[in-house]
Amino acid sequence: MPVKIRLQRHGKKGKPFYWIVAADSRSKRDGRFLEKLGTYNPNVNPAQIDLDIDGSVAWLGKGAQPTDTARAILSYKGVMLKKHLLGGVAKGALTEEQAEAKFTAWVAGKEGEVQGKKDDLAKAQADSEAKAFEAEKAVNEARIAAAAPVQEEE
């Protein structure tokens, strides 16, 4: 049975939410699947991905082929790297501990990058809110100044 790791669409119109599943390639896109491996929510920035890394590596080891988008998500979360490192362990090029250490170091670096992006987005949001507040404050002061002479004439 040819198995694919692919996205299964859920959510309402205009607000997609995906399950990452291992499914028979002959089944419908949103139809039967063999195992749910995780979720992918592209509606938030940065996109939220929850993934069972060990389950994904196991399916890849059994010969499952990821679709292009699923491959990008798996690569982003380090599943492809872990599969590569386990291949090195099987060949005897690495020990299990060395492979796990390399994977852990990579994950720590990736989490740092993601946290940096979140911090930059939060800072940009705060700056834009501060600028909008200052602009609104200036408009209000101008309106108050324009209304003050009218009251004096009466």
N, C-alpha and C positions, 0 to 999 in steps of 0.2 A: 504494500500500500504506500503510494507516494505521499509523504507528509510535508506540509509547508508550515512555517511559522509566519503568521500574517496578522493583520489588524482586523478586528471585527467591530463594525460601527454601532455605537449606541448613542443615546442623547437625542435631544429634539432638533428640529430643523434650525440650522445656523449655529448650533452649539454642539459640535461633535464631541464625543467621548469614546475612546476606543479600548477594547480589550485586546491584549496580545495573547494569541492562542496558537496552539499546535493543532492543526486540522488536516484532514484528508484533502488533498488538492482538488478532488472531484466534488466536494461538498460546496454548497452555496457560501457566499461571502459571510453572511450573517447566520449561517445554518449550524449544523452539528460541528462540534469540535472535540478533540481528544483530551486536551488539558488547557486550563487557563493559566497562563504564565505571568500575567501582570496587567497593568492598566497604563493608559497614556492619555493625558488631558492637555490638548494644545490650546485651551482657552485662557490659560494663565501665562504670565511672563515671569520667569522662564517656564517652559512647559514642564508639567509634573509627570514623572515617570516612576511607577512602582513596578519592580520586576523581580521575579524569582530567578536569581542568577544561576544557582545550581541546577534548577529544573531546565532552564534554557540550554545550559551547557550539555546536560544529559540528552536532550532532544537533538541538539546539533551532533553529538557523538553517535547517535543512532542513525544519522543521515538526513535529518530534516533540513529542508532548504528554506532559508528566510527570503521573503520578498524584499524589494529594494528599500522600502520605508522601514520594514522590520529590521533589516540588516543595519540601517543607520541608527536605529534606536538601540539595538543590541551592542553595536560598536560604541555608542555614546556611554552606555552603562558598563562597558568593560567585559561583556560576555565573550566577544570574539577574542579578546586578549587572553582571557582565562582559558578558552578552548585551545588557543595557540600554546600557552604555557603547559597545559596538560599533555599536549602532543609532545612537547619537549621532555616531559617527565617520562612518558611512555617509551621514548627513544633512548632514554638514559642520559640526555644532555644536561638535565637539571634534576635536583632532588625535589621532593614534595615541599620541603620547607623553603627552599630558594624560590620556587614558583609562587608559593603563598606570600612570601615577603615582597616579591616584585609586584604582585597583584595588589597587595595592601598599600604599597607605596604609591602605585598609580592611582588607586581610588582616593587616597588622601589628597593627592595633587588635584585631582578632578573636583573633589568637594571644595577645595580652596578656590578654584576658578569659578565654580557655580556661586559660591558665597560672595565672591568679589562682584560678580554680575548683579546679584540681588542687592548688594550694598550700593552699587552705582545707580541702579534703577530707583532705589528708595531715596537716594540723595537728589537725583534729577526730579523726582516727584515733589520732594520737599521744596526745592528751589522754585519750581513752577508755581506751587501753591503760594510761596512767599511773594513772588512777582505779581501774581494775580491779586493778592491781598493789598499790596502797595498800590496797584493801579486802581483798585476799587476805593481805597482810602483817598487817593488823590481826586477821584471823581466826586466823592461825597463832600470833600472839603470845598471843591469848586462850586458845587450845588449850594452849599451852605453860604458861601461868600456871595453868590449871585442872589440869594434870597434875602440876605441881610439888608441891602439898600432899600428894597421894596417895603420892608417893615418900618424903616425910619421915615419914609415919606408919608405914611398914613398917620 
